[in-house]
Amino acid sequence: MSPVRTASKPMALRNTAPTTTAMADARRPAHYLAIPQSLFSTAIGNRGAAGLSRNARVIVEKPFGRDLASARELNRVAQSVA
């Protein structure tokens, strides 16, 4: 199962033109995710799909995964959109 939801993108990412335009001059944008950890993969994947991950940093609230296996999976997802 892909971490990116393609059938129904969250409202915040449906119209990314204003965000993409506003971030056009950003050299290293930072995306701070203060959301439930169950949404980290989806949020990271959707940012990548929307073209918002180029040279970006993603900062996530602790905990980073529920255990070692889920932390590794989250790291894999984060690296896949880099």
Backbone as XML, in Angstrom:
<?xml version="1.0"?>
<chain id="A" units="angstrom">
  <residue number="1" name="MET">
    <atom name="N" x="0.842" y="-1.186" z="0.000"/>
    <atom name="CA" x="0.000" y="0.000" z="0.000"/>
    <atom name="C" x="0.883" y="1.244" z="0.000"/>
  </residue>
  <residue number="2" name="SER">
    <atom name="N" x="0.606" y="2.150" z="-0.885"/>
    <atom name="CA" x="1.380" y="3.377" z="-1.003"/>
    <atom name="C" x="1.056" y="4.323" z="0.152"/>
  </residue>
  <residue number="3" name="PRO">
    <atom name="N" x="2.073" y="4.994" z="0.694"/>
    <atom name="CA" x="1.800" y="5.936" z="1.771"/>
    <atom name="C" x="1.100" y="7.197" z="1.297"/>
  </residue>
  <residue number="4" name="VAL">
    <atom name="N" x="1.076" y="7.447" z="-0.009"/>
    <atom name="CA" x="0.445" y="8.654" z="-0.544"/>
    <atom name="C" x="-0.985" y="8.339" z="-0.923"/>
  </residue>
  <residue number="5" name="ARG">
    <atom name="N" x="-1.908" y="9.079" z="-0.381"/>
    <atom name="CA" x="-3.313" y="8.912" z="-0.733"/>
    <atom name="C" x="-3.561" y="9.628" z="-2.048"/>
  </residue>
  <residue number="6" name="THR">
    <atom name="N" x="-3.868" y="8.870" z="-3.076"/>
    <atom name="CA" x="-4.061" y="9.486" z="-4.384"/>
    <atom name="C" x="-5.527" y="9.718" z="-4.706"/>
  </residue>
  <residue number="7" name="ALA">
    <atom name="N" x="-6.420" y="8.928" z="-4.137"/>
    <atom name="CA" x="-7.838" y="9.051" z="-4.459"/>
    <atom name="C" x="-8.444" y="10.319" z="-3.876"/>
  </residue>
  <residue number="8" name="SER">
    <atom name="N" x="-8.067" y="10.648" z="-2.674"/>
    <atom name="CA" x="-8.641" y="11.843" z="-2.051"/>
    <atom name="C" x="-7.564" y="12.552" z="-1.244"/>
  </residue>
  <residue number="9" name="LYS">
    <atom name="N" x="-7.006" y="13.568" z="-1.833"/>
    <atom name="CA" x="-5.980" y="14.328" z="-1.125"/>
    <atom name="C" x="-6.628" y="15.177" z="-0.042"/>
  </residue>
  <residue number="10" name="PRO">
    <atom name="N" x="-5.914" y="15.409" z="1.054"/>
    <atom name="CA" x="-6.448" y="16.287" z="2.103"/>
    <atom name="C" x="-6.743" y="17.673" z="1.543"/>
  </residue>
  <residue number="11" name="MET">
    <atom name="N" x="-7.721" y="18.339" z="2.129"/>
    <atom name="CA" x="-8.128" y="19.670" z="1.670"/>
    <atom name="C" x="-6.939" y="20.615" z="1.554"/>
  </residue>
  <residue number="12" name="ALA">
    <atom name="N" x="-6.025" y="20.579" z="2.517"/>
    <atom name="CA" x="-4.916" y="21.527" z="2.524"/>
    <atom name="C" x="-3.999" y="21.350" z="1.319"/>
  </residue>
  <residue number="13" name="LEU">
    <atom name="N" x="-3.973" y="20.168" z="0.705"/>
    <atom name="CA" x="-3.072" y="19.940" z="-0.420"/>
    <atom name="C" x="-3.784" y="19.894" z="-1.766"/>
  </residue>
  <residue number="14" name="ARG">
    <atom name="N" x="-5.076" y="20.072" z="-1.794"/>
    <atom name="CA" x="-5.804" y="20.010" z="-3.069"/>
    <atom name="C" x="-5.415" y="21.146" z="-3.990"/>
  </residue>
  <residue number="15" name="ASN">
    <atom name="N" x="-5.246" y="22.333" z="-3.464"/>
    <atom name="CA" x="-4.864" y="23.478" z="-4.280"/>
    <atom name="C" x="-3.530" y="23.987" z="-3.759"/>
  </residue>
  <residue number="16" name="THR">
    <atom name="N" x="-2.455" y="23.463" z="-4.315"/>
    <atom name="CA" x="-1.129" y="23.824" z="-3.817"/>
    <atom name="C" x="-0.505" y="24.988" z="-4.567"/>
  </residue>
  <residue number="17" name="ALA">
    <atom name="N" x="-1.174" y="25.512" z="-5.581"/>
    <atom name="CA" x="-0.593" y="26.600" z="-6.361"/>
    <atom name="C" x="-0.168" y="27.783" z="-5.496"/>
  </residue>
  <residue number="18" name="PRO">
    <atom name="N" x="-1.014" y="28.289" z="-4.579"/>
    <atom name="CA" x="-0.565" y="29.414" z="-3.748"/>
    <atom name="C" x="0.638" y="29.040" z="-2.873"/>
  </residue>
  <residue number="19" name="THR">
    <atom name="N" x="0.633" y="27.844" z="-2.321"/>
    <atom name="CA" x="1.740" y="27.410" z="-1.472"/>
    <atom name="C" x="2.998" y="27.239" z="-2.296"/>
  </residue>
  <residue number="20" name="THR">
    <atom name="N" x="2.892" y="26.593" z="-3.439"/>
    <atom name="CA" x="4.048" y="26.377" z="-4.299"/>
    <atom name="C" x="4.624" y="27.701" z="-4.740"/>
  </residue>
  <residue number="21" name="THR">
    <atom name="N" x="3.778" y="28.649" z="-5.097"/>
    <atom name="CA" x="4.236" y="29.970" z="-5.503"/>
    <atom name="C" x="4.921" y="30.685" z="-4.344"/>
  </residue>
  <residue number="22" name="ALA">
    <atom name="N" x="4.330" y="30.619" z="-3.165"/>
    <atom name="CA" x="4.903" y="31.289" z="-1.999"/>
    <atom name="C" x="6.243" y="30.686" z="-1.605"/>
  </residue>
  <residue number="23" name="MET">
    <atom name="N" x="6.420" y="29.392" z="-1.863"/>
    <atom name="CA" x="7.657" y="28.719" z="-1.480"/>
    <atom name="C" x="8.697" y="28.725" z="-2.596"/>
  </residue>
  <residue number="24" name="ALA">
    <atom name="N" x="8.389" y="29.334" z="-3.720"/>
    <atom name="CA" x="9.283" y="29.288" z="-4.876"/>
    <atom name="C" x="10.681" y="29.822" z="-4.566"/>
  </residue>
  <residue number="25" name="ASP">
    <atom name="N" x="10.775" y="30.828" z="-3.713"/>
    <atom name="CA" x="12.071" y="31.412" z="-3.383"/>
    <atom name="C" x="12.733" y="30.768" z="-2.176"/>
  </residue>
  <residue number="26" name="ALA">
    <atom name="N" x="12.040" y="29.849" z="-1.522"/>
    <atom name="CA" x="12.606" y="29.201" z="-0.339"/>
    <atom name="C" x="13.710" y="28.247" z="-0.770"/>
  </residue>
  <residue number="27" name="ARG">
    <atom name="N" x="14.856" y="28.360" z="-0.106"/>
    <atom name="CA" x="15.968" y="27.478" z="-0.461"/>
    <atom name="C" x="15.901" y="26.161" z="0.300"/>
  </residue>
  <residue number="28" name="ARG">
    <atom name="N" x="15.500" y="26.200" z="1.548"/>
    <atom name="CA" x="15.372" y="24.993" z="2.382"/>
    <atom name="C" x="14.117" y="25.127" z="3.225"/>
  </residue>
  <residue number="29" name="PRO">
    <atom name="N" x="12.921" y="24.978" z="2.625"/>
    <atom name="CA" x="11.699" y="25.107" z="3.429"/>
    <atom name="C" x="11.631" y="24.017" z="4.498"/>
  </residue>
  <residue number="30" name="ALA">
    <atom name="N" x="10.999" y="24.352" z="5.605"/>
    <atom name="CA" x="10.824" y="23.396" z="6.700"/>
    <atom name="C" x="9.333" y="23.167" z="6.912"/>
  </residue>
  <residue number="31" name="HIS">
    <atom name="N" x="8.966" y="21.896" z="6.970"/>
    <atom name="CA" x="7.578" y="21.511" z="7.221"/>
    <atom name="C" x="7.536" y="20.895" z="8.615"/>
  </residue>
  <residue number="32" name="TYR">
    <atom name="N" x="6.898" y="21.588" z="9.534"/>
    <atom name="CA" x="6.803" y="21.128" z="10.919"/>
    <atom name="C" x="5.479" y="20.386" z="11.080"/>
  </residue>
  <residue number="33" name="LEU">
    <atom name="N" x="5.559" y="19.092" z="11.375"/>
    <atom name="CA" x="4.362" y="18.267" z="11.477"/>
    <atom name="C" x="4.007" y="18.002" z="12.938"/>
  </residue>
  <residue number="34" name="ALA">
    <atom name="N" x="3.087" y="18.778" z="13.460"/>
    <atom name="CA" x="2.575" y="18.569" z="14.812"/>
    <atom name="C" x="1.219" y="17.884" z="14.674"/>
  </residue>
  <residue number="35" name="ILE">
    <atom name="N" x="1.269" y="16.652" z="14.194"/>
    <atom name="CA" x="0.073" y="15.865" z="13.912"/>
    <atom name="C" x="0.253" y="14.486" z="14.526"/>
  </residue>
  <residue number="36" name="PRO">
    <atom name="N" x="-0.813" y="13.700" z="14.632"/>
    <atom name="CA" x="-0.652" y="12.335" z="15.146"/>
    <atom name="C" x="0.330" y="11.543" z="14.281"/>
  </residue>
  <residue number="37" name="GLN">
    <atom name="N" x="1.142" y="10.716" z="14.932"/>
    <atom name="CA" x="2.159" y="9.972" z="14.185"/>
    <atom name="C" x="1.566" y="9.057" z="13.129"/>
  </residue>
  <residue number="38" name="SER">
    <atom name="N" x="0.316" y="8.671" z="13.280"/>
    <atom name="CA" x="-0.325" y="7.814" z="12.276"/>
    <atom name="C" x="-0.491" y="8.540" z="10.938"/>
  </residue>
  <residue number="39" name="LEU">
    <atom name="N" x="-0.375" y="9.868" z="10.938"/>
    <atom name="CA" x="-0.527" y="10.653" z="9.709"/>
    <atom name="C" x="0.804" y="11.081" z="9.099"/>
  </residue>
  <residue number="40" name="PHE">
    <atom name="N" x="1.925" y="10.804" z="9.760"/>
    <atom name="CA" x="3.227" y="11.243" z="9.260"/>
    <atom name="C" x="3.485" y="10.761" z="7.831"/>
  </residue>
  <residue number="41" name="SER">
    <atom name="N" x="3.330" y="9.478" z="7.579"/>
    <atom name="CA" x="3.615" y="8.929" z="6.243"/>
    <atom name="C" x="2.746" y="9.570" z="5.178"/>
  </residue>
  <residue number="42" name="THR">
    <atom name="N" x="1.470" y="9.732" z="5.466"/>
    <atom name="CA" x="0.546" y="10.347" z="4.514"/>
    <atom name="C" x="0.931" y="11.794" z="4.243"/>
  </residue>
  <residue number="43" name="ALA">
    <atom name="N" x="1.212" y="12.551" z="5.302"/>
    <atom name="CA" x="1.559" y="13.959" z="5.145"/>
    <atom name="C" x="2.871" y="14.133" z="4.381"/>
  </residue>
  <residue number="44" name="ILE">
    <atom name="N" x="3.862" y="13.313" z="4.697"/>
    <atom name="CA" x="5.152" y="13.398" z="4.002"/>
    <atom name="C" x="4.978" y="13.008" z="2.538"/>
  </residue>
  <residue number="45" name="GLY">
    <atom name="N" x="4.273" y="11.921" z="2.288"/>
    <atom name="CA" x="4.043" y="11.475" z="0.917"/>
    <atom name="C" x="3.272" y="12.488" z="0.087"/>
  </residue>
  <residue number="46" name="ASN">
    <atom name="N" x="2.263" y="13.111" z="0.676"/>
    <atom name="CA" x="1.469" y="14.103" z="-0.052"/>
    <atom name="C" x="2.283" y="15.359" z="-0.357"/>
  </residue>
  <residue number="47" name="ARG">
    <atom name="N" x="3.174" y="15.736" z="0.527"/>
    <atom name="CA" x="4.035" y="16.882" z="0.241"/>
    <atom name="C" x="4.946" y="16.575" z="-0.936"/>
  </residue>
  <residue number="48" name="GLY">
    <atom name="N" x="5.445" y="15.346" z="-0.970"/>
    <atom name="CA" x="6.268" y="14.938" z="-2.104"/>
    <atom name="C" x="5.471" y="14.934" z="-3.397"/>
  </residue>
  <residue number="49" name="ALA">
    <atom name="N" x="4.257" y="14.391" z="-3.363"/>
    <atom name="CA" x="3.395" y="14.326" z="-4.548"/>
    <atom name="C" x="3.000" y="15.715" z="-5.034"/>
  </residue>
  <residue number="50" name="ALA">
    <atom name="N" x="2.911" y="16.672" z="-4.116"/>
    <atom name="CA" x="2.531" y="18.035" z="-4.471"/>
    <atom name="C" x="3.734" y="18.871" z="-4.901"/>
  </residue>
  <residue number="51" name="GLY">
    <atom name="N" x="4.919" y="18.277" z="-4.880"/>
    <atom name="CA" x="6.119" y="19.004" z="-5.293"/>
    <atom name="C" x="6.663" y="19.944" z="-4.233"/>
  </residue>
  <residue number="52" name="LEU">
    <atom name="N" x="6.316" y="19.697" z="-2.975"/>
    <atom name="CA" x="6.744" y="20.592" z="-1.898"/>
    <atom name="C" x="7.935" y="20.047" z="-1.105"/>
  </residue>
  <residue number="53" name="SER">
    <atom name="N" x="8.548" y="18.970" z="-1.576"/>
    <atom name="CA" x="9.614" y="18.362" z="-0.780"/>
    <atom name="C" x="11.020" y="18.652" z="-1.298"/>
  </residue>
  <residue number="54" name="ARG">
    <atom name="N" x="11.133" y="19.317" z="-2.404"/>
    <atom name="CA" x="12.460" y="19.584" z="-2.978"/>
    <atom name="C" x="13.305" y="20.427" z="-2.030"/>
  </residue>
  <residue number="55" name="ASN">
    <atom name="N" x="14.428" y="19.890" z="-1.610"/>
    <atom name="CA" x="15.354" y="20.539" z="-0.666"/>
    <atom name="C" x="14.709" y="20.887" z="0.668"/>
  </residue>
  <residue number="56" name="ALA">
    <atom name="N" x="13.575" y="20.302" z="0.947"/>
    <atom name="CA" x="12.844" y="20.635" z="2.175"/>
    <atom name="C" x="13.274" y="19.740" z="3.333"/>
  </residue>
  <residue number="57" name="ARG">
    <atom name="N" x="13.010" y="20.233" z="4.509"/>
    <atom name="CA" x="13.201" y="19.458" z="5.731"/>
    <atom name="C" x="11.831" y="19.210" z="6.324"/>
  </residue>
  <residue number="58" name="VAL">
    <atom name="N" x="11.666" y="18.033" z="6.896"/>
    <atom name="CA" x="10.432" y="17.703" z="7.592"/>
    <atom name="C" x="10.788" y="17.480" z="9.052"/>
  </residue>
  <residue number="59" name="ILE">
    <atom name="N" x="10.136" y="18.216" z="9.908"/>
    <atom name="CA" x="10.340" y="18.082" z="11.349"/>
    <atom name="C" x="9.092" y="17.434" z="11.916"/>
  </residue>
  <residue number="60" name="VAL">
    <atom name="N" x="9.264" y="16.315" z="12.599"/>
    <atom name="CA" x="8.113" y="15.613" z="13.162"/>
    <atom name="C" x="8.187" y="15.625" z="14.683"/>
  </residue>
  <residue number="61" name="GLU">
    <atom name="N" x="7.024" y="15.694" z="15.292"/>
    <atom name="CA" x="6.934" y="15.607" z="16.747"/>
    <atom name="C" x="7.278" y="14.190" z="17.188"/>
  </residue>
  <residue number="62" name="LYS">
    <atom name="N" x="7.849" y="14.056" z="18.356"/>
    <atom name="CA" x="8.095" y="12.731" z="18.911"/>
    <atom name="C" x="6.763" y="12.120" z="19.316"/>
  </residue>
  <residue number="63" name="PRO">
    <atom name="N" x="6.635" y="10.857" z="19.339"/>
    <atom name="CA" x="7.628" y="9.834" z="19.014"/>
    <atom name="C" x="7.710" y="9.619" z="17.515"/>
  </residue>
  <residue number="64" name="PHE">
    <atom name="N" x="8.855" y="9.165" z="17.066"/>
    <atom name="CA" x="9.102" y="8.872" z="15.661"/>
    <atom name="C" x="8.860" y="7.383" z="15.463"/>
  </residue>
  <residue number="65" name="GLY">
    <atom name="N" x="7.616" y="7.014" z="15.255"/>
    <atom name="CA" x="7.236" y="5.615" z="15.135"/>
    <atom name="C" x="6.818" y="5.031" z="16.478"/>
  </residue>
  <residue number="66" name="ARG">
    <atom name="N" x="6.159" y="3.882" z="16.403"/>
    <atom name="CA" x="5.695" y="3.203" z="17.618"/>
    <atom name="C" x="6.740" y="2.254" z="18.167"/>
  </residue>
  <residue number="67" name="ASP">
    <atom name="N" x="7.616" y="1.775" z="17.274"/>
    <atom name="CA" x="8.670" y="0.833" z="17.630"/>
    <atom name="C" x="9.759" y="0.968" z="16.566"/>
  </residue>
  <residue number="68" name="LEU">
    <atom name="N" x="10.800" y="0.134" z="16.659"/>
    <atom name="CA" x="11.906" y="0.238" z="15.707"/>
    <atom name="C" x="11.447" y="-0.006" z="14.274"/>
  </residue>
  <residue number="69" name="ALA">
    <atom name="N" x="10.598" y="-0.983" z="14.065"/>
    <atom name="CA" x="10.126" y="-1.295" z="12.711"/>
    <atom name="C" x="9.336" y="-0.132" z="12.102"/>
  </residue>
  <residue number="70" name="SER">
    <atom name="N" x="8.442" y="0.473" z="12.870"/>
    <atom name="CA" x="7.651" y="1.589" z="12.334"/>
    <atom name="C" x="8.511" y="2.836" z="12.155"/>
  </residue>
  <residue number="71" name="ALA">
    <atom name="N" x="9.516" y="3.024" z="13.001"/>
    <atom name="CA" x="10.439" y="4.146" z="12.837"/>
    <atom name="C" x="11.249" y="3.978" z="11.551"/>
  </residue>
  <residue number="72" name="ARG">
    <atom name="N" x="11.677" y="2.765" z="11.273"/>
    <atom name="CA" x="12.410" y="2.503" z="10.031"/>
    <atom name="C" x="11.529" y="2.731" z="8.810"/>
  </residue>
  <residue number="73" name="GLU">
    <atom name="N" x="10.267" y="2.313" z="8.887"/>
    <atom name="CA" x="9.343" y="2.520" z="7.777"/>
    <atom name="C" x="9.097" y="4.005" z="7.545"/>
  </residue>
  <residue number="74" name="LEU">
    <atom name="N" x="8.907" y="4.768" z="8.603"/>
    <atom name="CA" x="8.715" y="6.207" z="8.475"/>
    <atom name="C" x="9.955" y="6.857" z="7.876"/>
  </residue>
  <residue number="75" name="ASN">
    <atom name="N" x="11.122" y="6.431" z="8.285"/>
    <atom name="CA" x="12.360" y="6.950" z="7.721"/>
    <atom name="C" x="12.448" y="6.619" z="6.234"/>
  </residue>
  <residue number="76" name="ARG">
    <atom name="N" x="12.023" y="5.398" z="5.855"/>
    <atom name="CA" x="12.031" y="5.011" z="4.443"/>
    <atom name="C" x="11.119" y="5.925" z="3.617"/>
  </residue>
  <residue number="77" name="VAL">
    <atom name="N" x="9.924" y="6.203" z="4.153"/>
    <atom name="CA" x="8.978" y="7.080" z="3.465"/>
    <atom name="C" x="9.568" y="8.481" z="3.319"/>
  </residue>
  <residue number="78" name="ALA">
    <atom name="N" x="10.155" y="8.994" z="4.381"/>
    <atom name="CA" x="10.748" y="10.337" z="4.333"/>
    <atom name="C" x="11.863" y="10.402" z="3.304"/>
  </residue>
  <residue number="79" name="GLN">
    <atom name="N" x="12.700" y="9.375" z="3.245"/>
    <atom name="CA" x="13.792" y="9.362" z="2.276"/>
    <atom name="C" x="13.299" y="9.182" z="0.839"/>
  </residue>
  <residue number="80" name="SER">
    <atom name="N" x="12.155" y="8.560" z="0.660"/>
    <atom name="CA" x="11.659" y="8.295" z="-0.689"/>
    <atom name="C" x="11.172" y="9.541" z="-1.406"/>
  </residue>
  <residue number="81" name="VAL">
    <atom name="N" x="10.832" y="10.588" z="-0.688"/>
    <atom name="CA" x="10.360" y="11.819" z="-1.319"/>
    <atom name="C" x="11.422" y="12.894" z="-1.340"/>
  </residue>
  <residue number="82" name="ALA">
    <atom name="N" x="12.579" y="12.588" z="-0.824"/>
    <atom name="CA" x="13.668" y="13.570" z="-0.777"/>
    <atom name="C" x="14.203" y="13.881" z="-2.144"/>
  </residue>
</chain>
